[in-house]
Amino acid sequence: MELVDLVHPGAVEIMIAARFPLYRVTDAFAALQQRRARGEIALIS
C-alpha cells in the first residue's frame, strides 16, 4: 500500500506546522533550522 493511499482516506494525518509561499523559502528554511515546529513546513505556490 502506498502512503498516499493512507493519507487520502484519513488513516494517516500529516500535521502542517507552517505554510510559506515560494518567495519566502528562506523564512521556511530558517523555521526548519530552528526545529521548534511540531509538524511539517510546507511551501505553497
Secondary structure, DSSP 8 states (H G I E B T S, - for coil): --HHHHHTTTSS---EEEEEEGGGHHHHHHHHHHT--SSEEEEE-
